[in-house]
Amino acid sequence: MKRLSVTKSLGAAGLATLLLLPVQACTDLSENPPSLITSETFFHNEAEVLAGLAGVYAQLRSTAPEGGIYDANEVSTDEVVVPIRGQDWIDGGQWIDLHNHTWTPGSAAARAFFNGAWNSAYTGVARANLFVSAVENATVPNKARYVAEGRALRAFYYYILMDMFGGVPIVTTTEVGANPRSTRRELFDFIEGELIAARDSGLPATWGAADNGRFTKGGTDAILANMYLNAGIFTKDGAGAGGINAAAYNSCSGVTVSGGQDACAAAIAASDRLLNSGNYQLADSFPQNFRFDNFKSPENIFVVKFIAGDGLGMNLTMAALHYCQYAPLTPWNGFATLAQTFYAFDPTDQRRKVILSGPQSDVLTGQPATVRVSGACPATWTPATSLIFTDTIRDIGLATEGEGPRIYKWPADPAHVSQNSGNDFAWFRLGEIYLIKAEALNEQTPGSGAALALLNTLRNRNGHPVAPALAGPITRDLIIKERLFELFGEQKRRQDLIRFGQYTGRTDAASGMVGGKQASAAHYILMAIPQTQMDANPLLTQNPGY
């Protein structure tokens, strides 16, 4: 690996450029490069600080649709499947390897998705480490706030790693070298401590419109609430005796977290801080959370910012839509959902409208869409060429162009630039907080009336209901279904299935899809650490079972 050193003062543009550079693979772990931060390379003013901070935020885009982290979290569940369609989506078998849980440390899915996720998250960590080191050595206004912001972002990148891989090396400096893994509990405690410290030492409760998307106290509490709900998973290193139960519910009850609190009580407390803050409210319209102007949603807590600009926009529509329904672009016609997932929704539930099924139109013009004829989109529509998305996929390795319902939760931006839409992606929004609190309350008191009331408040959406009120009684099964309906496609399904003991045991049998997922071994609740990373760092140990 080349040594990286900075020997002169960096202006705002220079530092932003440095932070945006891709992290190169390190093959010589014996190197000890000089510090990236010296007395001559501190930030000198707030403009330089903000330019440096932008690089740490920019890396968040790699965690959102449609990137490797998103793909790993979604395609490995029953929410998304990517069948082979003719010569499209073969890609060395990586999509089927991921969906069917047949991956190994060196298989196609591990090389494409897990290695990308590892590198993306650690790039975020490296940028945050550099930023925090620079600010701590600088004399600038609002220093504590900037340090808190950097620590919160770093904690989030570690949260991604903890969720996917379990315990990983914890690095908080700019030094480069091999480090051993932490336990998952050690990483959980580190992230929790960093988020609490960031929340209490400088993060504001809100930002003005010009700073939309920056970390707030609420952002830290949302991640904490999620971590506490998943504490029965996130504090354990694998499946088996004394660890995660891959076939039954893993409760937050009985897990101790910061301050000696029970994790369920801590999840409720973090949720209440958000619900009672006055800074957030449910959007009256469910689609408001996802369309091109969703930066205005009062529900947003922690979001990844996108703009309709070259290389800076969300492009999930390209992965899901048919070749002929987003003119003049040619989408890739890949991502679909399973029949069993589509039919889990009540047909009257307004939230099912984020899934496209049946006869299709161009998503911007509204004109009837066609299938391809001789490999091209015909100029005129006829009944014979009508594009119809079926509710089933007959064979994962041999699908037709129109097979399978499509996720369309983040609609195309009318002002899109090429494939780049300006829809933001909310990692955490208020709707999920209602669900977290309801689940934790139900763990404390099974059948809790207060928990049921929270689900019905969410369904009602300030008098603009998306579905009828639930009669109850509330159960775990009711909760996981409601989480599917509300959070479909939002990177929470993998966590939910693992927590409820349904991730490895689930199959695609109910969808009637040939070649789909069969029950997998319990150790698949953690992703394999990619062999590329194992080879680069001799101090790493592989997750159990691989």
N, C-alpha and C positions, 0 to 999 in steps of 0.2 A: 504494500500500500504506500502511496506517496505521502510524504510528511506534509502536514498542513500547518503553516505558520503565518502569522500576520505581523508584519514588522513596521507598519506605519499606521497613522490614524485613518480610520475608515469613516467616510461621510455616510449620510443616510442611504444613498443609492448603493454604495459599496457594500454596506452591511446587509442590506436587503438582498442583494445579489448573492452574497455568501450564504445566507440562510436558505435561499431557494435552490442552492445547488443540490443535485441528487447525491445521496450517500453511496460511495463506491464500496465494493466488496473488499474486505480486509483479509488478505491471505497471509500476511506476515505479522503474526500476533506478538512477536518479540520486539517489534518496534516500539519506541517510546517517544512519540512526537512531542515537540515543545508545546507549551500551553498555547491555546488559541487566544487567550486573554492576557494581556500584559498592561502595565501602567500606561502604555502609549495607545492602547486600542480600546479603552473604555468608551462608552457613549458620552458625548459631551453636552447634549441637550435633548429636550423631549422629542424633537423631530427625528433624531437618530434612533431614540428608543422606540418610537412608534414604527419606524421603518423596520427595525429588527423584529419587533413583535409581529408584524405582518407576516413574516416568514414562518413563524410558529403556527399562526392561524391558518396559513395557506395549506399546510400539510393535512389539515382536517378534511380537505376535499377527498383525500385518498381513503377516508373511512366511510364515505357516503356512496349512494348509488351513482354510477355503476362501476365499482372497483372491487378489488380482490377481497377486501374485508366484508363488504356487503354480499358478494357472491357466496363466500364461505358460510356466512350466517343464514342466508336465505335458501340457497340451492340444496343445502344439506338437510332441509326440512320438507314438510309437506306443503309449503307455500309456493315454492318455485321448482319447476323441473325444466330442463333444457334438452329436449329430444333432438336426435339427429334428423335433419330434414334434407333429404337428397345428399348433396355434397357439403351442406352447411352444418356447422356446429359439431363437426367431428373432433377437431382440435386434439388429436391424440388420445381421445377418450376421457379428457379431464372432467367434463361436465357430468358424465354418467358415473365416473369414479367418485365424484363429490356427492352426488345425489344418493347413490346406492351404498355409501359408507363402505367402500372397498379399498380405501386409500391405505398406503403404507408411507413411511418416511421419505421414500424416493419415488413414489408413484406420480402419475400425471397431475392429480389434484394437489398433492403436496408441493410439487414444483411450481405449479401455476398460482395457486391460491394461498397456501399456508406460508410459502416462502415470501410471497408478495406482501401478505399481511404482517409477517414478522418484520420485514424491512421497512414497510410503511410506518408501523407504530414506532419502531426504534429510530427512524428518521425524525419523527415528531419529538421523541425523547431527546435526541442529540441536539435538535434546534432549541428546545426548551432549556437544556442544560447550558448551552452557549449563551442564550439570552439572559438567564438568571445570573450566571457568572459575571456577565458584562455589567448588568444593572447593579449587582451587589458591590461592584468595584467602582461605580460611578457616583458622581454627585449631581443629581438631577431632581427637580421637583417631582412630587408624587412617587417617590422611589418605592415606598412600601406597597403601594397599589400595583405597580408594575411587577414587582417580585411576586406578589400574590397571584397575579394573572399568569405569570410564567409557571409557577408551581401548580396551579390548577390545571393548566393545559398539559403539563407533564404527567400529572396524576391521571388525566383522562387517557392519554396514550398508554400508560401502564394498565389502566382498567381494561382496555382492549386486549392487551397481551394476557392478563390474568383470566379473562373470560374464555379466550380461545385455547391457551396453552397451559394454564395453571401457573405455578411458580416459574419465574424467569430471573435472569440477572438484574439486580437493581443497581443502576448507575446514575449518579447525580452530579458528576463532574465532567469536564471536557477531556479527561485523559482517555486514551484509546488502549485497550488491552483485553485479554480474556478474563472473564469473571464467571464464577460458579452460579448455579441457580439458587434462588431463594426457595423456601417452601411457599406454597400458595397462601398459607396463613400469614407468613411474614410479609408477602406482597400486599395482601388485603390490609394488614395493619398499617403498612407504609402509605398506601393510597388513602386510606381513611384519615390518617394523621395529616397528610399533605392537604387534603380537601378541607378539613376543619381549620387548619392553620391559615390557609388561603382565605377562607370565608371570614375568619375572625380578625385578620390582620391587615386588610386593605381593600378587599373587593367591595364595590358598591352594590347597593340593592338594585339599582337600575342604571341604565345609560340613556343618554339622549338619542334622538333619532339618527344623528350622524354617526353614532357608534353602535348601531344595531348589530347584534350578533356577538358582542364581546361578553366575556365571562362575568357573571354576577354571583352574589351570594346564593341566589336561587339555583343557579347552575350546579354549584357544589352540592346543595341539598338534594337536588334531583338525582345526581349520581349516587350520593350516599343512601337515599331511600331505596334505590334499585339494588345497591350492594347489600344493604341490610335484609331486604326481602330474599335475596339469593345467598345469604350467609351460610345456609346449610350446604351449599355447593361451593361457594368461593373460598371457604376456609379449609377445604379438603383436597388432597393431592390426587385422588383417583377413585375409581369404583372398588367396591369390595368391603370386607369386614372393617368396620370402623370408619369407612369412607362414604362416598356418595352411593346412594341406592339408585341404580339405573332403572329399576322396575317399580318404584313406589315414590310417593311424594317426599320431598326433602324440605322440611319445615325450617323457618327462621326461629321457631320457638326452641328455647334451650341453648341457643348459641350466644355466647357473651361477646359483646363488642366494646368499643371505647366507653370509659366511665363505668364499667361493670353492668351496662344495660343489657337486657335481653334484646336480641336483634329485631324481633317483631315489634317490641315497644319502640326501639330506635327508628324503625321504618315508619311507624305511625307519627312519631315526633317530627321527623324530617318532612313527612308529607304535610303535617299541620303547619309547619313553618311556611310552606309554600301556599297552602290553601288559605291561610289566614293573613298572608302578607299584604293583600290588596293590590299586588303587582300583576296578577294573572287572573284571567277568567276564561271560561269555556267560550269558544267561538260559536256564535249563533248558527252558523252554517258549517257543517262538517267539511265540505270541500274547501272552505277558506284556509284550512291548515295546509293545503297541498298545491294550490294553483300558483301561477307565476307571481302573484302579488302577495304570497303568503308571509312575506316579511312583516305584513301588517297584522297578522293574527295575534290576538291578545293571549293566546294559549302557549305561545313559544316560550320555552325556558332556556334551552341550550341548542343552538342551531349551527349548521354548517352553511356558510354563505355561498351562493352561486350567483353569477350574473350571465346575461345573454351576451357573452363575448367569447372570442376564439380561445378555446382551451380552458375556459373558466365557468362553464355551465354544466348543469345536470343533463345526462344523456340516457337515462333509463328508458325513455320512450323508444329510443333506437333499438334497444335490446329486445323489447317486447312486441312492438308493432309489426304488422305485415309489411312486406316490401312496397305495397301499393296503397297505403292509407295515410301517408304523411308527405304529400307532394310539396315541393319538387324533390325532397329527400327520398332516399331509398333505405328504409330501416332494415334491421338485420333478421327480424322474424325468428326470435329465439325463445325468450323467456315465456313460460306458460305456467298455469297452476293446475293442480290435480282436480279431477271431478269430485273426489270426496271432500276436498276443501271448499270448492265452489258451492256444493250442495249443503255444507254445514251451515251456511247463512240462510236465514229465513228470507224468502223472496221479497217480503215487504220491508226488510231492513234496508234503509237508504245507504248504508255503508257497503252493501254488495255492489253498488254502482261503480265502485273503483275497479271492478273486474269486467272485462269486455267479453261478451258471449253472443252468439247468434249473428244475424246479418250485420255487416259493418259498413261504416262510412269513412271518408277522409276526415281525420280528427280536426282539421282546421276549416276546410271548406264545407263540410257536411254532405258532400256529394257521395253517392253510393260508391263503395270501393270494390275492386275486382281482384281476382286471383291473377297470377301471371299467365300469359299465353306465349309459348315458345321462349320462355325466360325473360319476358318483358311485360310491363304493365300496359294493357291496351288503352287506347285513347278514349274509347267510349265503353260505357257499361251496358251489359245485356244480362238478362236473367241467367243465362248459361255461364257467365263469367263472374257471377256475384260472389263476393268474399263472405264466407260464413264461418265463424269460429265455433267449432263443435265443443261440447262439454267434456268429451273424453279424448284420450290419446291412446290409440290401439297398441302401439309398440314404441318404446322409448328409443329404439335404434332405427326406426323406419316410419317416421311421422310425415304426414302430408303438410302442405303449406298452411292449411286452415285448422289443423287439429289443436285443441286445447284453448281454454279461456286465457285471457291476457291481463296482466296487472297494468292498470292505468291510473294509479293513485295520484301521480304528479303529472297533470295534463301538459301537453305541449304548450310552450310559451308562444303566443302570436308574434312576439318580437324576437323569436329565436334567431341566433346567428349560426348558420349551418346546423349542427346537431346540438348546439349549446342552448339550453333553456335557463331562465333566471329563477326557477323555483328553488327555494331554500330547502334543506333537509333538517328536520327537527329530530335530533337524537332524543331529546326529552321535551315533552309538552304536557300541559296540565291534565289532559285526558288520562295519561298513564298514571299520574299521581293519584287520581281517584281510584284507579284499579289497584295500585300498590297498597293504599291504605285499606281498601276493602278486603284484600287478601290477608293482610296482616291481622286485621280485626277478626277475621274468620278463624285464623289460627289461634288467637287468644280465646275466642268464644265461638265454637262451631255453630253455624246457623244464625250468626249475629244479624239482628235486624238493622243495626247501623250500617253494616257492610252492604246489605241489600239496598238500603236507601242510597248509598253512594253510587252503586251501579245504575240505579234508576235516575239519579240526578244527571249522570253522564249521558244516559239515553235521552233524557228530556232536552238537554242543551238549551237551557234558558227559554223554554216554551217553544222550541223548534225541534221536536222529537225526531230522532233517526229511527226509532223502533219503539213498539209498545213497552210499557213498564213490565218488569218481571214480577211474577206473582210470588216467587220463592217457593220453598225456603232456599236460602243460598247454600251452595255446596262448592267443594273444590272443582267439580266437573263444570258447574255453571260459571265459575270464575275463569277457567282456562278457555272456555268457549267465548266468553265476553272479551277476553284479551285478544283472541283471534279476530273477532269482528271489528274491534276498535283499532288494533295495531297491525293489521295485515300488511305485510311488506315493509315494516319499519324496523327490521333487525332485532326483534324481540322474541320471535317464535322459537329459535334454537334454545335460548335461555329458558323459556317457559316449558318446552318439552322436557328438557333435562331436569328442571326443578320438579315437574310433575311425574317424573319417571317414565316418560313416553318417547324419548328421543331415539334410543337404539332399538326398542321393541316395535316401533311403528313400521307398518308396511304399506305398500301401494296397492294391495290386493283389492281394496274396496273400489278403486278407480278402474280396475280391469285392464291395467296397462302391462303388456308383456315386457319382461325385462326390467321391471321397476324394482324398488327397494324391497329387500327381505329383512327380517330381523337381523340386527348386527350385534357384535360382541359389546359387552358393557364398557370396555376401555375406550370406545369411540366417543364417549362423552367429553373427552379432551382431544383436540387435534394433535396429530403427530408433529413433533418438532422436525422441521424439514431436514433432510440429510445434509443439505448444503450448509445449514447452520451448525449441525453436529460436526461436520468436517472442519469448519472454520474455527470452532471453539472447542478444544479438547476437554475443557472443564464442564461442558454441558452433559447432562444425563437425559436419556430419552424418557418420555412418559410411559407409565406402566402398560404392558400389553403389546407394545410395538417392537 
